[in-house]
Amino acid sequence: MPKQVDHAARRAEIAHAALRLCARDGLAGVSIGRVAQEAGVSKGLVQHYFAAKADLLRASAHLLRQEIEHHVRAALQDACDPADTLRRTLLAVVELGVRAPVLLLAGHAFLARSVADPEVRGLYRAGGDAVHREITALVAATASGPGVDAGAEAHVLLGLARGLADGVLVGELGVAEAVAVLDHQLGRIGLPADS
């Protein structure tokens, strides 16, 4: 009896290998041959699942978004209210610098690619817009500071969390320092530092 192959798992395995290359070498370092080598499979097998590098990058970008969403959802399992959900979501982004550096670095590679590639830009923007809407809703539900513009604060908080993640990644500051900065900003808009 022939061996059963889980095609979805095999595609994901290959896309994960591409993400590791993206994180290490940028998108320019991704080729069918290098991904095959990274995944420990033949070049033909990669081409069986992905006809061209563009298909592989597209699948990797989708996987990247799913992995980041999974990371954030895991951080929210015990959230007790909207303020706690907001803080935990932002902390999950900050902690990418230590818990999932491959995702953070691959995200940077895709951001750079999105400048010249409308399809990657569309995917990147769709993910960013969805996160912004969620953060805006959480800020609107929880912020009590005077004159808080939930949409603008969502941009500030997301930009801060992303910047702090980069700082943590390169050792510019520790997680505890990053959390203190984030809590300072949350306090500015009337949220408790640790919900």
N, C-alpha and C positions, 0 to 999 in steps of 0.2 A: 504494500500500500504506500503511495507517495506521501512524502512528508507534507503536512499542512503548514502553509505559510500565512502568517497574519500580515496582510499587505499594509494595513494602516500602521501597525507597529513598525514595520520595515521602513515605510516612508518617513515616519516620525524619527526613527533612528538616524536616517540619512540627513534629515533636516536639522537634527540636533548637532550632527557633525559639522554641517555648514555653519550653524550658529557659533560653534567653538572657533571655527576658522575666522568668521566675521569678527569675533571678539579679539582674536589674536593678531590678525593680519589685515583687518578691514575687508570691505566687499571686493576690492581689487584682488585680494589674495584667495578668493573663492573660485575654484574651477572644478569641473566634473572630476578630473583626475585627482586633485588634492582632496576633495570631499570623499571620494572612494577610499583613498589611503587613510584618511582620518576615521572613517567609519569601519575600516577593515573589511571592505567588500570590493567587488570588481567594478571597474568603470562601467562595464556593460549593465550591471545591476542598477547603478545610479541612473543611467540613461533609460533603463526600463521604466523607472518611476518618474523621472524628470527628463523631458525631451531636450531641454536646453538649460543653460545657467539661469536664464531669467525665470523659468518655471521653478527652479530650485530656490532662488532667492525669494520669490513670491511665497512659496510654502514656508520658508524659514521666517519670513516676516510675520506670517499668520501664527506660526508656532511661538515666536517671540511674544506676540501680544497675548496669546493664551497662557504662556508660562508666567508672565507678569501678573495677569489677572488671577491665576491660581495662587501665586505668592501673596497677593493682596487679600484674596478670599480667606486664605489660611490665617492671616493675621486678624481677620474680623470675626472669627468663630465665637469668641466670647464677648463681643461688643455688647454693651448694655443699653446704649441710647445713642441718638444722633451725634452728640458731642464726642462720645467715646469712639464711635465709628469714624468720624472725621479724623481724630487724632491718630487712631490706629492705621487708617489708610495712608496718611502722610508719613507715619513712621515706617510703614512697609516700604514706601518708596525710598526713604532715607537708608533703610537697612539693605537695599539692593547692593550698596557699596561693599558690604561684608558678607551677606548671605547668598547673593547671586551676582557676582561680578561679571560673569559671562553674559548675563542678560543685559546688564547695564552697558557694558562695552559694545555688545552687538547692537543695542539700541542706538548708541552713538554712531555706529557705522551706517545704520539704516537712515538716521537723521541726515548724515552727510550725503547719502545717496538720494534722499528725497528732494534735494535742491535741484537736481538735474533730471530726475525720473518721475514723471507725473503719476504713474501708477503707485510707486512706493510712497510718494507724497500723499496721495489720496488715502492710502491705508494708514499712514502715520497720522494724518489729520483726523481721520475717522476715529481712531483710538483716542487721540488727544481730546477731541471734541466730546466724546462720551465721558471721559474722566472729568473734564471740566464741568459738564452738566451735573454729574453726581456730586462733585465737590461744592458746586454752587448751591445745590439743593441742601446739602448738609450745613453749609455756612448759613444759609437763610433760615434754617430750622433751629440754629443754635446760637448764633452771634447776638450779643446784646449791647455791643458798643454803639455809641451814637454815630449816626450817618454811615453805617456799614453798607457798602455796595457789594452784595454777595458775589456777583460775577467778577468784579475787579479783585476782591479778596481771594477768590478761587485761583485766579491767575497768579497772584502774589504767593499764595501758599504752595501751589504746584511748582512754581519757579524756584521757590526757596527749597522745597523738598528735593527737587532734582539737583540743585546746586550743592546742597548738603550731602547728597548721595555721592556726588563726584568728590567732594572734600574727604569724605570717609574712605572712598576707594583709594585715593592717593595718599592717605595718611595725614592729610592736612589738619584733620581733627578727628577725635574719637566719636563713637556713637553717642556716648553720654553728653559730650559737648554739643553735638548736632541736635540731640533731643532738647537740650536747654535752649538753644536758639529757636527751635520750632515752638517750644512751649512759650517762649517770650512773645513770639508773633501771635500765637493763638490768644494769649492774654491781652494783647492790644485790641483784639476785636471782641473781648468780653467772654472768652471761653476759659474755663478752668484749666490750669496747666496739666493736670493729670486726672482725667475723668474716671 
